[in-house]
Amino acid sequence: MKLPISNLKSQKLKSFTLIEVLVGTFLVLIVFLGIFGAFQLGLKVIGQSKNKITATAIANGEIEQIRNLPYQSIGVINGFPDGVLEASARTILNNIEYKIERRIDYLVDPADGIVSPDDDCPNDYKRVEVKVFWAGQFGGQVALITDIAPQNLAEECAVGGGILSISVFDAYGIMVVSPLIEVKDPDTDQTLKTATPIEGKHYFSLAASTYKVVVSKDGYSTERTYGTDEITTPANPHPIVLEGQLTGKSFSIDKLSSLSVNTLSPFGTDSFSDTFNDTSKISESSGILVFNGEVSLSKMDNPYESSGFLTSISIIPQNLESWDEFFWTDSEPAGTEILYQVLYFDEENWVLIPDTDLPKNSLGFGLSPVNLSKLNTTSYSQLRLKGNLSTNDLTISPTLYDWQVSWITSTPTPIPNVKFNLRGAKILGQDSNENPVYKYSQNLTSDSQGQIDIPNLEWDSYTFSVDPASGLDLVSIDPSPQPINLSPNTNLAVKLYLDSQNSLLLTVLNSLTLEPIFAVTLRLYNTDLGYDLTQYTNEKGQTYFIPLAAATYNLEAQASGYLAFSTPVSISGDMTKIIKLEQIE
């Protein structure tokens, strides 16, 4: 029996798919979560309001009780001013425990028409502060402050002791908000009183005595007073509070700064090289074949060409100070030869450097390396290399594997492990020999990459120095001149350029690719001089040994995946040397 179409539609409308059920459930869940969150927020607001009302009532009650005490009794037991009040107490109301803290201080107020030093009774009135704390899920606190004045001058002047006024400024003479001021016993270093005044100034009521004051704030410098047991003649001595007197003292603190220091040589090295994996670094050639990292004479069938040549692309250094060396690696079987020459651009053509500036260049060089250091960088700001291959036996050919030119640049090289002194200009006082005692003076050492970060420095004028006995000279500094002014809340980058009479800048390369090798262990030693130092190459394959005595040293190089290498090195003046390490097959 078939159902009418109207009944089928009615059944479809009365059923729900699973997706519709899930969507409906999700919407209901969102609604109820919102209601639950609002309910929780309401409970929190009600709970906090209830606890705050109770705490305020407790604080008001405390204030009223204190106001009803005799003026001389208003104070903390064994405190200053001394009185009958406990410093803290606890009470329980509505199953909530409340902690009560009481603090009383004298205040100096010029409103009475008399100000220090003419005011014989500077303790004009007492300021009472009551704080009530509660813990738990809805914890918090309330604080009430009231001032209580004496009834007459006799009551005002009946109190002994004095007032210590502390003002805290920043580097620009502006009051510091909420600094931490600590008044301590200078003998035991026990903290007697503290304050964090929003306005940066606070009056402490104290018995007549000597006190140590320390002023600080998170992220700020610290300043304090000193006793003669610490510094013979302190510039900021411990203050002395006198009976019935106001003693004022001001301090300066500000946000901490830092220095990022790099220790560098005044020069560096760079180079051009070609391992002939392709012809991209060859500008011109004839009669030669470049294949698989080798240059040889080309040949037709079996016989080789009797001669051929190749010329490099133009070598145009950046920041050129002086040319260094031209060296190569080749193979010349008997009856074959490769002669090398150096060309320059004479504003029209590439021609050979004349023998007057580079002796024997016209004939060609057969022995590597060739010293280029005497070439004038103005006349010879760019070079090209030329190789002339020839053979007397057409069955064999000479082979060129690589060539390279190095030069000195004005780009500095990091100097590792440099010891230097950093000193600020601020003085704490004088020692027994009347020499200044500086607030900051530290001996520091840069790391293996010639860098050091110096944090937590306060604003000051700083001077860098290097002990002359170290053999190093501080030749310049950036920024200059010294001393360097360091402002608050600043990170300043500083470059120290150092030199010595003798040094060795080493560059370590892969013998096949001529790429720099990172983290090579380099040991330089001379047993007669008692010198033995190990350093590691940076990402440029370089490390710098400085200072050195003029002598011959032994050099050892080791790197993972490479054959060990050793050679004597003669040092006289500022030397540079390139080492090629062979990979282990």
C-alpha atoms as one frame of an Amber mdcrd trajectory, in Angstrom:
protein
   0.000   0.000   0.000   1.504   3.358  -0.963   1.345   6.389   1.362  -0.025
   9.629   0.015   2.534  12.214  -1.029   1.320  14.577   1.693   2.138  11.972
   4.397   5.701  11.501   3.024   6.369  15.235   3.225   5.044  15.288   6.782
   7.435  12.503   7.865  10.437  14.267   6.246   9.656  17.481   8.099   9.441
  15.688  11.469  12.917  14.009  11.262  16.463  15.458  11.822  19.756  14.521
  10.243  22.891  13.862  12.354  24.464  17.112  11.122  21.380  19.073  12.207
  21.529  17.475  15.663  25.257  18.303  16.041  24.773  21.897  14.897  21.875
  22.345  17.286  23.849  20.853  20.160  26.791  23.137  19.379  24.595  26.234
  19.386  22.981  25.233  22.677  26.454  24.600  24.140  27.635  28.055  23.087
  24.596  29.663  24.703  25.007  27.757  27.975  28.778  28.388  28.090  28.095
  32.091  27.706  25.536  31.973  30.495  27.943  29.981  32.695  30.786  32.435
  32.006  28.539  35.367  32.859  27.477  33.550  36.029  31.126  32.976  37.029
  32.006  36.612  36.303  29.059  37.689  38.428  30.230  35.508  41.297  33.736
  36.951  41.002  32.487  40.541  40.986  30.183  39.868  43.929  32.953  38.033
  45.821  35.520  40.762  45.214  33.031  43.496  46.109  32.036  41.689  49.303
  35.648  41.135  50.375  36.637  44.682  49.462  33.738  46.136  51.462  34.757
  44.019  54.468  38.430  45.004  54.108  37.511  48.681  53.808  35.426  48.400
  56.965  38.355  46.825  58.803  40.729  49.550  57.568  38.251  52.287  58.583
  37.933  50.723  62.016  41.715  50.662  62.374  41.968  54.316  61.339  39.291
  55.342  63.837  40.974  53.417  66.676  44.331  55.028  65.878  42.820  58.513
  65.692  41.387  58.022  69.202  44.819  57.201  70.669  46.878  59.848  72.460
  49.238  61.531  69.975  52.339  60.213  71.741  50.979  56.650  71.579  50.516
  56.670  67.794  53.435  54.629  66.504  54.690  51.077  65.959  56.173  49.187
  68.889  59.991  49.539  68.835  59.676  51.675  65.700  60.108  55.357  65.057
  57.896  56.945  66.044  57.497  54.476  68.909  53.999  53.690  70.066  51.507
  51.037  71.133  50.584  49.571  67.732  51.648  46.216  66.339  53.176  46.427
  62.849  50.808  43.681  61.629  47.821  41.688  62.748  45.280  39.159  61.441
  41.514  38.820  61.735  38.857  36.479  60.294  35.486  37.708  59.060  32.944
  35.720  56.995  35.416  32.807  56.900  38.005  35.012  55.142  41.366  35.772
  56.802  42.486  39.389  56.505  46.047  40.596  57.174  46.425  44.118  58.558
  49.632  46.152  58.160  50.149  49.446  59.981  52.763  52.071  59.122  53.346
  55.435  60.798  55.815  58.144  59.684  56.485  61.720  60.657  55.942  64.279
  57.927  57.645  67.602  57.383  55.208  70.232  56.149  56.125  73.880  55.472
  52.434  74.711  55.913  53.167  75.560  59.549  55.131  78.542  58.260  58.515
  77.287  59.415  60.887  75.239  57.276  64.249  73.592  57.879  66.748  74.564
  59.157  64.837  77.177  61.162  62.170  74.704  62.299  63.300  73.390  65.679
  60.526  70.779  65.596  60.428  69.433  62.029  58.174  66.465  62.925  55.034
  68.430  62.061  52.503  65.565  62.045  52.123  61.821  61.666  50.956  60.000
  58.550  49.152  56.718  59.216  48.830  54.088  56.488  46.717  50.958  57.014
  46.727  48.150  54.438  44.366  45.173  54.557  45.120  42.099  52.422  43.078
  38.972  51.742  44.047  35.835  49.820  42.024  33.189  47.998  40.397  32.988
  44.581  39.236  36.611  44.763  42.230  38.061  46.661  43.133  41.735  46.808
  43.940  44.637  49.108  42.791  48.082  50.206  44.872  50.894  51.692  43.746
  53.950  53.652  45.921  56.915  54.662  45.229  59.646  57.187  47.268  62.440
  58.754  47.095  63.088  62.499  48.357  66.444  63.760  49.495  67.266  67.324
  47.210  69.470  69.399  49.896  72.025  70.159  53.569  72.914  69.689  54.518
  71.262  72.964  53.130  67.944  71.727  54.922  68.383  68.385  58.282  69.092
  70.014  58.013  66.351  72.634  59.280  63.745  70.176  62.994  62.989  69.813
  64.825  61.928  66.692  64.802  63.558  63.282  63.657  63.298  59.679  65.598
  61.847  56.717  64.339  63.184  53.395  65.236  61.099  50.317  64.666  62.363
  46.763  65.260  60.167  43.708  65.905  61.676  40.252  66.684  60.177  36.850
  69.561  61.126  34.531  67.616  64.149  33.308  66.671  65.503  36.742  63.086
  64.181  36.666  61.666  62.450  39.740  61.654  58.637  39.424  58.229  57.060
  39.928  58.040  54.452  42.727  61.738  53.805  43.414  62.626  51.384  46.196
  64.275  53.320  49.045  65.870  51.227  51.805  67.193  52.633  55.067  69.635
  50.203  56.699  71.780  49.836  59.789  75.304  50.483  58.405  76.873  48.000
  60.867  74.570  45.008  60.381  73.101  45.900  56.956  69.671  45.158  58.452
  66.841  46.942  56.634  65.076  49.268  59.073  62.597  51.018  56.781  61.562
  50.915  53.133  59.383  53.039  50.883  58.314  53.131  47.215  56.964  56.679
  46.877  55.031  57.333  43.684  56.279  60.924  43.615  59.931  59.817  44.048
  60.414  61.512  47.447  59.907  60.218  50.977  60.406  61.362  54.580  61.636
  58.779  57.072  61.146  59.321  60.811  64.305  58.007  62.477  66.110  58.045
  65.779  69.232  60.204  65.887  71.986  58.036  64.345  73.905  57.217  61.150
  72.145  55.282  58.389  72.947  53.540  55.130  70.609  54.346  52.217  70.164
  52.173  49.101  68.028  53.324  46.171  67.021  50.957  43.357  64.282  49.922
  40.943  63.796  46.931  38.651  65.620  47.564  35.362  67.369  50.622  36.815
  70.838  51.339  38.155  71.477  51.330  41.911  72.922  54.083  44.067  73.792
  53.987  47.753  75.778  55.672  50.487  79.168  54.435  51.744  80.986  54.348
  55.057  84.636  55.136  55.744  85.172  51.402  56.386  84.446  50.828  52.670
  85.997  53.925  51.087  88.475  56.172  52.914  86.813  59.351  51.673  83.363
  58.539  50.262  81.796  60.996  47.833  78.353  59.974  49.093  78.753  59.214
  52.835  76.133  57.688  55.112  73.716  60.427  56.257  73.584  61.409  59.928
  70.134  62.099  61.366  70.315  64.678  64.162  67.880  65.261  66.988  65.062
  67.512  65.854  66.672  68.130  62.444  65.721  67.471  58.840  68.485  65.730
  56.854  68.041  65.769  53.090  69.732  63.558  50.509  69.181  63.044  46.787
  70.088  60.135  44.494  70.143  59.567  40.721  69.170  56.287  39.083  67.931
  55.478  35.585  67.252  52.599  33.201  70.168  50.249  32.562  72.011  50.101
  29.231  74.476  47.769  27.525  77.473  47.715  25.186  78.147  45.281  22.342
  81.908  45.339  21.791  83.863  43.905  18.859  87.658  43.614  18.962  89.042
  43.986  15.442  92.177  44.437  13.390  92.402  47.591  11.246  92.536  45.426
   8.117  91.403  42.152   6.562  92.051  39.994   3.526  90.078  38.889   0.502
  90.871  36.919  -2.619  89.911  35.870  -6.126  90.273  32.238  -7.135  89.339
  29.871  -9.932  89.369  26.067  -9.755  88.319  25.760 -13.410  85.175  23.725
 -12.899  83.838  25.825 -15.762  84.891  28.782 -17.898  82.836  31.430 -16.052
  85.966  33.150 -14.670  87.893  33.138 -17.972  87.628  36.235 -20.156  89.790
  35.068 -23.091  91.556  31.874 -24.170  93.124  30.127 -27.133  94.522  26.647
 -27.692  93.448  25.328 -24.280  90.821  22.935 -22.896  88.984  23.458 -19.578
  87.555  20.221 -18.255  86.777  18.766 -14.825  88.817  21.296 -12.846  91.866
  21.209 -15.105  93.283  23.468 -17.817  95.449  21.794 -20.470  96.448  22.375
 -24.061  93.749  21.401 -26.521  94.425  18.657 -29.027  93.228  17.473 -32.391
  93.046  13.656 -32.392  96.247  12.753 -30.480  98.734  15.627 -30.779  98.358
  18.568 -28.368  98.588  22.140 -29.489 102.126  23.405 -29.018 100.948  26.457
 -27.098  97.892  28.203 -25.709  96.845  30.780 -23.148  93.989  31.863 -20.895
  93.204  35.157 -19.179  91.044  35.571 -16.098  88.111  37.912 -15.780  88.787
  41.324 -14.237  89.649  41.243 -10.526  88.192  44.389  -8.936  88.573  44.355
  -5.117  86.365  46.306  -2.731  88.062  48.449  -0.053  91.511  47.664  -1.484
  94.437  48.625   0.752  97.221  46.695  -0.994  97.712  43.686  -3.234  99.200
  40.612  -1.583 100.148  37.475  -3.574  99.459  35.611  -6.807  99.809  31.850
  -6.461  98.764  28.741  -8.355  98.832  24.943  -8.445  99.989  23.214 -11.630
 101.791  20.228 -13.096 104.601  20.638 -15.625 105.966  17.345 -16.987 109.396
  17.429 -18.648 109.272  19.359 -21.883 106.251  21.411 -20.816 105.904  24.800
 -19.181 103.376  27.319 -17.853 104.449  30.929 -17.407 102.228  33.404 -15.581
 101.794  37.119 -16.105  99.719  39.941 -14.565  97.801  42.510 -16.641  96.223
  45.863 -15.869  93.836  48.191 -17.694  95.547  51.299 -19.110  92.198  53.033
 -19.783  92.107  51.555 -23.295  93.385  47.979 -23.242  94.507  45.214 -20.929
  98.312  45.189 -21.037 101.170  43.685 -19.060 102.282  45.461 -15.894 105.734
  46.845 -16.783 108.817  45.204 -15.276 109.652  48.470 -13.503 106.654  47.848
 -11.224 106.596  44.034 -11.348 110.051  42.657 -12.243 110.159  39.697 -14.689
 106.486  40.079 -15.576 107.294  40.398 -19.291 109.086  37.038 -19.288 106.509
  35.335 -17.069 106.711  33.700 -13.655 107.276  30.010 -13.153 107.549  29.831
  -9.357 104.563  30.368  -7.034 103.793  32.651  -5.228 104.448  36.065  -6.793
 104.608  39.032  -4.396 102.260  41.850  -5.552 102.457  43.998  -2.411 104.563
  46.750  -4.050 102.005  47.473  -6.757 100.465  50.931  -6.515  96.741  50.470
  -5.846  95.873  53.731  -7.601  97.572  52.724 -10.847  96.601  49.079 -10.472
  93.130  49.113  -8.973  92.120  46.061 -11.014  94.075  43.124 -12.468  93.813
  40.140 -14.745  95.838  36.931 -14.614  97.313  35.286 -17.676  98.659  31.753
 -18.073 100.793  30.734 -21.067 100.915  26.964 -21.638 103.460  25.314 -23.986
 104.976  21.915 -24.779 107.917  20.634 -26.772 106.403  17.145 -26.879 103.004
  17.162 -28.563 102.023  13.956 -26.732 101.970  15.588 -23.310 100.580  18.813
 -21.856 101.120  20.884 -18.718  98.072  21.198 -16.416  96.809  24.151 -14.400
  94.574  23.180 -11.450  93.811  26.544  -9.848  95.071  30.071  -9.365  94.392
  32.740  -6.800  95.158  36.369  -5.982  94.869  37.750  -2.451  94.820  41.341
  -1.228  94.579  43.425   1.941  91.327  45.326   2.541  90.184  48.010   4.937
  87.456  45.608   6.121  88.477  44.590   9.665  89.035  41.046  10.885  87.814
  39.893  14.331  90.561  39.423  16.925  89.639  36.725  19.453  90.328  36.674
  23.201  91.386  40.307  23.607  91.743  41.530  27.207  90.780  45.154  27.848
  89.609  47.424  30.645  86.324  49.338  30.688  86.006  52.184  33.179  83.205
  54.640  33.897  83.709  58.250  34.917  81.575  58.175  38.083  83.668  58.228
  41.265  82.619  56.762  44.623  85.351  58.595  46.509  89.078  58.328  47.221
  91.195  55.573  48.737  93.864  55.986  51.394  96.344  57.192  48.747  93.847
  59.787  47.515  93.361  57.865  44.277  89.844  57.868  42.814  87.632  54.841
  43.426  85.531  54.346  40.290  81.996  53.031  40.463  82.623  50.828  37.423
  86.006  49.466  36.380  86.233  45.938  34.970  88.789  43.829  33.114  86.998
  42.008  30.293  87.880  39.562  27.486  86.255  39.172  24.076  85.223  35.669
  23.006  86.628  33.394  20.290  84.792  35.489  17.672  86.150  38.797  18.991
  82.839  39.860  20.541  81.461  40.534  24.006  78.131  41.888  25.292  78.334
  43.961  28.480  74.891  44.249  30.116  73.535  46.165  33.127  75.559  49.334
  32.671  74.316  52.615  34.054  74.461  55.836  32.108  77.990  57.211  32.252
  81.032  58.189  30.186  83.129  55.070  29.519  86.783  54.708  28.561  88.384
  51.612  26.978  92.065  50.810  27.476  94.496  47.981  26.728  97.527  47.195
  28.867 100.648  48.107  26.811 102.396  45.092  28.347 100.007  42.874  26.352
 101.745  43.926  23.133  98.526  45.364  21.723  97.832  48.977  20.836  94.334
  50.441  20.777  94.721  52.443  17.557  91.132  53.688  17.161  87.583  53.259
  18.385  84.153  53.623  16.812  82.292  55.685  17.884  85.015  58.158  18.698
  86.471  59.960  20.490  86.764  58.566  23.986  85.198  58.674  26.505  81.995
  57.248  25.028  78.767  58.637  26.421  76.222  55.906  27.180  72.661  57.176
  27.617  70.006  55.403  29.724  68.051  52.527  28.164  70.475  52.199  25.230
  72.365  49.394  23.515  75.488  50.843  21.905  77.729  48.968  19.443  81.441
  49.696  19.899  84.347  48.631  17.691  87.859  48.485  19.135  90.606  48.483
  16.490  93.872  46.978  17.728  97.299  46.498  16.233 100.762  45.262  17.182
 104.241  45.172  15.685 103.864  41.543  14.615 100.781  39.498  13.765  99.583
  36.619  11.596  96.257  36.517   9.759  95.539  32.975   8.556  93.002  31.862
   5.952  92.295  28.138   5.536  90.835  26.888   2.224  89.746  23.591   0.703
  92.545  22.646  -1.723  90.083  21.480  -4.383  87.331  24.085  -4.213  89.287
  26.937  -2.593  86.266  27.482  -0.325  86.954  28.618   3.276  86.856  25.909
   5.958  85.037  26.686   9.214  86.213  25.572  12.697  89.723  24.472  11.692
  91.930  23.936  14.770  95.065  26.045  14.348  97.947  25.750  16.793 100.804
  28.261  16.636 103.738  27.688  18.971 107.391  28.481  19.668 108.862  26.541
  22.586 111.844  28.887  22.983 109.524  31.854  23.455 107.102  29.883  25.624
 104.322  30.727  23.166 101.615  28.119  22.487  98.142  29.202  21.386  95.259
  27.348  19.724  92.483  29.139  17.851  89.683  28.221  15.461  88.722  29.643
  12.061  85.508  31.606  11.630  82.962  31.269   8.812  85.416  33.017   6.487
  88.038  30.378   7.269  90.125  32.969   9.107  91.717  33.515  12.497  94.111
  36.178  13.720  97.133  35.589  15.962  98.111  38.846  17.666 100.404  39.980
  19.231 103.487  37.986  18.249 107.227  38.369  18.636 109.356  38.458  15.493
 110.436  34.816  15.198 109.807  31.534  13.405 106.829  29.554  14.698 105.439
  26.094  14.096 101.922  26.007  12.684  99.625  22.975  12.859  96.173  22.717
  11.272  93.540  20.031  11.815  89.966  19.736  10.561  87.479  16.883  10.379
  87.615  15.213   6.969  90.961  16.776   6.044  94.592  15.691   6.212  96.593
  17.239   9.047  98.938  20.038   8.010 102.035  21.564   9.569 104.607  24.121
   8.452 107.062  26.638   9.903 105.989  30.287   9.672 108.392  33.213   9.839
 106.799  36.278  11.443 108.045  39.819  10.916 105.467  42.603  10.852 101.846
  42.068   9.886 101.798  38.769   7.991  99.016  37.044   6.046  99.056  33.414
   4.993  96.692  31.145   3.082  96.676  27.424   3.863  95.080  24.779   1.647
  93.937  21.552   3.295  93.462  18.345   1.326  90.321  16.305   1.859  90.660
  12.686   2.976  89.608  10.444   0.118
